[in-house]
Amino acid sequence: MRLLSLVEESSSQQALALAEEGFARRLAETEMRFERRLAEQLGALEGRLNQRFADMENRIAAVDQRVTALDKRLTEEVAKVRTELADVRADILKWMFLFWIGQAAVMATLLYSFRH
């Protein structure tokens, strides 16, 4: 009876050990599949992120080019306005002197006519 009990206990321990070994093997396989799938998903996510970053860098570069072109155009327009202002200032000074000379001539004529 004792021998039978030992055999049954030994069989049950072997069955338990085999079950544990099978469970450990399946767990390891599942873990490997999970890690492989996780690596694939992370790789795909990294690829999408890299693509988005590249797209954003391209958009930023395009905006930077537009801002640079606008800055150049604005600088040119300001230079034109300054040139036009200088021309207008010169014209105003010319007409002011002509007006003053005309006024001086009128005043001199009036003074001369009142004296005589």
CNS distance restraints for C-alpha pairs under 8 A (distance, minus, plus):
assign (resid   1 and name CA) (resid   5 and name CA) 6.15 0.50 0.50
assign (resid   2 and name CA) (resid   6 and name CA) 6.18 0.50 0.50
assign (resid   3 and name CA) (resid   7 and name CA) 6.11 0.50 0.50
assign (resid   4 and name CA) (resid   8 and name CA) 6.08 0.50 0.50
assign (resid   5 and name CA) (resid   9 and name CA) 6.02 0.50 0.50
assign (resid   6 and name CA) (resid  10 and name CA) 5.89 0.50 0.50
assign (resid   7 and name CA) (resid  11 and name CA) 5.96 0.50 0.50
assign (resid   8 and name CA) (resid  12 and name CA) 5.99 0.50 0.50
assign (resid   9 and name CA) (resid  13 and name CA) 6.06 0.50 0.50
assign (resid  10 and name CA) (resid  14 and name CA) 6.04 0.50 0.50
assign (resid  11 and name CA) (resid  15 and name CA) 5.97 0.50 0.50
assign (resid  12 and name CA) (resid  16 and name CA) 5.97 0.50 0.50
assign (resid  13 and name CA) (resid  17 and name CA) 5.94 0.50 0.50
assign (resid  14 and name CA) (resid  18 and name CA) 5.96 0.50 0.50
assign (resid  15 and name CA) (resid  19 and name CA) 5.97 0.50 0.50
assign (resid  16 and name CA) (resid  20 and name CA) 6.01 0.50 0.50
assign (resid  17 and name CA) (resid  21 and name CA) 5.97 0.50 0.50
assign (resid  18 and name CA) (resid  22 and name CA) 6.02 0.50 0.50
assign (resid  19 and name CA) (resid  23 and name CA) 5.98 0.50 0.50
assign (resid  20 and name CA) (resid  24 and name CA) 5.97 0.50 0.50
assign (resid  21 and name CA) (resid  25 and name CA) 6.07 0.50 0.50
assign (resid  22 and name CA) (resid  26 and name CA) 6.08 0.50 0.50
assign (resid  23 and name CA) (resid  27 and name CA) 5.89 0.50 0.50
assign (resid  24 and name CA) (resid  28 and name CA) 6.02 0.50 0.50
assign (resid  25 and name CA) (resid  29 and name CA) 6.17 0.50 0.50
assign (resid  26 and name CA) (resid  30 and name CA) 5.97 0.50 0.50
assign (resid  27 and name CA) (resid  31 and name CA) 5.95 0.50 0.50
assign (resid  28 and name CA) (resid  32 and name CA) 6.10 0.50 0.50
assign (resid  29 and name CA) (resid  33 and name CA) 6.17 0.50 0.50
assign (resid  30 and name CA) (resid  34 and name CA) 6.02 0.50 0.50
assign (resid  31 and name CA) (resid  35 and name CA) 6.05 0.50 0.50
assign (resid  32 and name CA) (resid  36 and name CA) 6.02 0.50 0.50
assign (resid  33 and name CA) (resid  37 and name CA) 6.03 0.50 0.50
assign (resid  34 and name CA) (resid  38 and name CA) 5.90 0.50 0.50
assign (resid  35 and name CA) (resid  39 and name CA) 5.98 0.50 0.50
assign (resid  36 and name CA) (resid  40 and name CA) 6.21 0.50 0.50
assign (resid  37 and name CA) (resid  41 and name CA) 6.11 0.50 0.50
assign (resid  38 and name CA) (resid  42 and name CA) 6.00 0.50 0.50
assign (resid  39 and name CA) (resid  43 and name CA) 5.95 0.50 0.50
assign (resid  40 and name CA) (resid  44 and name CA) 6.16 0.50 0.50
assign (resid  41 and name CA) (resid  45 and name CA) 6.07 0.50 0.50
assign (resid  42 and name CA) (resid  46 and name CA) 5.94 0.50 0.50
assign (resid  43 and name CA) (resid  47 and name CA) 6.12 0.50 0.50
assign (resid  44 and name CA) (resid  48 and name CA) 6.26 0.50 0.50
assign (resid  45 and name CA) (resid  49 and name CA) 6.09 0.50 0.50
assign (resid  46 and name CA) (resid  50 and name CA) 6.00 0.50 0.50
assign (resid  47 and name CA) (resid  51 and name CA) 6.16 0.50 0.50
assign (resid  48 and name CA) (resid  52 and name CA) 6.15 0.50 0.50
assign (resid  49 and name CA) (resid  53 and name CA) 6.07 0.50 0.50
assign (resid  50 and name CA) (resid  54 and name CA) 6.09 0.50 0.50
assign (resid  51 and name CA) (resid  55 and name CA) 6.12 0.50 0.50
assign (resid  52 and name CA) (resid  56 and name CA) 6.10 0.50 0.50
assign (resid  53 and name CA) (resid  57 and name CA) 6.08 0.50 0.50
assign (resid  54 and name CA) (resid  58 and name CA) 6.18 0.50 0.50
assign (resid  55 and name CA) (resid  59 and name CA) 6.19 0.50 0.50
assign (resid  56 and name CA) (resid  60 and name CA) 6.02 0.50 0.50
assign (resid  57 and name CA) (resid  61 and name CA) 6.05 0.50 0.50
assign (resid  58 and name CA) (resid  62 and name CA) 6.18 0.50 0.50
assign (resid  59 and name CA) (resid  63 and name CA) 6.19 0.50 0.50
assign (resid  60 and name CA) (resid  64 and name CA) 5.98 0.50 0.50
assign (resid  61 and name CA) (resid  65 and name CA) 6.18 0.50 0.50
assign (resid  62 and name CA) (resid  66 and name CA) 6.28 0.50 0.50
assign (resid  63 and name CA) (resid  67 and name CA) 6.10 0.50 0.50
assign (resid  64 and name CA) (resid  68 and name CA) 6.09 0.50 0.50
assign (resid  65 and name CA) (resid  69 and name CA) 6.12 0.50 0.50
assign (resid  66 and name CA) (resid  70 and name CA) 6.04 0.50 0.50
assign (resid  67 and name CA) (resid  71 and name CA) 5.98 0.50 0.50
assign (resid  68 and name CA) (resid  72 and name CA) 6.20 0.50 0.50
assign (resid  69 and name CA) (resid  73 and name CA) 6.14 0.50 0.50
assign (resid  70 and name CA) (resid  74 and name CA) 5.96 0.50 0.50
assign (resid  71 and name CA) (resid  75 and name CA) 6.10 0.50 0.50
assign (resid  72 and name CA) (resid  76 and name CA) 6.25 0.50 0.50
assign (resid  73 and name CA) (resid  77 and name CA) 6.16 0.50 0.50
assign (resid  74 and name CA) (resid  78 and name CA) 6.11 0.50 0.50
assign (resid  75 and name CA) (resid  79 and name CA) 6.22 0.50 0.50
assign (resid  76 and name CA) (resid  80 and name CA) 6.29 0.50 0.50
assign (resid  77 and name CA) (resid  81 and name CA) 6.20 0.50 0.50
assign (resid  78 and name CA) (resid  82 and name CA) 6.14 0.50 0.50
assign (resid  79 and name CA) (resid  83 and name CA) 6.21 0.50 0.50
assign (resid  80 and name CA) (resid  84 and name CA) 6.16 0.50 0.50
assign (resid  81 and name CA) (resid  85 and name CA) 6.05 0.50 0.50
assign (resid  82 and name CA) (resid  86 and name CA) 6.17 0.50 0.50
assign (resid  83 and name CA) (resid  87 and name CA) 6.26 0.50 0.50
assign (resid  84 and name CA) (resid  88 and name CA) 6.11 0.50 0.50
assign (resid  85 and name CA) (resid  89 and name CA) 6.00 0.50 0.50
assign (resid  86 and name CA) (resid  90 and name CA) 6.23 0.50 0.50
assign (resid  87 and name CA) (resid  91 and name CA) 6.26 0.50 0.50
assign (resid  88 and name CA) (resid  92 and name CA) 6.08 0.50 0.50
assign (resid  89 and name CA) (resid  93 and name CA) 6.15 0.50 0.50
assign (resid  90 and name CA) (resid  94 and name CA) 6.16 0.50 0.50
assign (resid  91 and name CA) (resid  95 and name CA) 6.23 0.50 0.50
assign (resid  92 and name CA) (resid  96 and name CA) 5.98 0.50 0.50
assign (resid  93 and name CA) (resid  97 and name CA) 6.23 0.50 0.50
assign (resid  94 and name CA) (resid  98 and name CA) 6.34 0.50 0.50
assign (resid  95 and name CA) (resid  99 and name CA) 6.02 0.50 0.50
assign (resid  96 and name CA) (resid 100 and name CA) 6.12 0.50 0.50
assign (resid  97 and name CA) (resid 101 and name CA) 6.04 0.50 0.50
assign (resid  98 and name CA) (resid 102 and name CA) 6.08 0.50 0.50
assign (resid  99 and name CA) (resid 103 and name CA) 6.05 0.50 0.50
assign (resid 100 and name CA) (resid 104 and name CA) 5.99 0.50 0.50
assign (resid 101 and name CA) (resid 105 and name CA) 6.13 0.50 0.50
assign (resid 102 and name CA) (resid 106 and name CA) 6.21 0.50 0.50
assign (resid 103 and name CA) (resid 107 and name CA) 6.09 0.50 0.50
assign (resid 104 and name CA) (resid 108 and name CA) 6.00 0.50 0.50
assign (resid 105 and name CA) (resid 109 and name CA) 6.06 0.50 0.50
assign (resid 106 and name CA) (resid 110 and name CA) 6.11 0.50 0.50
assign (resid 107 and name CA) (resid 111 and name CA) 6.06 0.50 0.50
assign (resid 108 and name CA) (resid 112 and name CA) 5.97 0.50 0.50
assign (resid 109 and name CA) (resid 113 and name CA) 6.03 0.50 0.50
assign (resid 110 and name CA) (resid 114 and name CA) 6.13 0.50 0.50
assign (resid 111 and name CA) (resid 115 and name CA) 6.23 0.50 0.50
assign (resid 112 and name CA) (resid 116 and name CA) 6.53 0.50 0.50
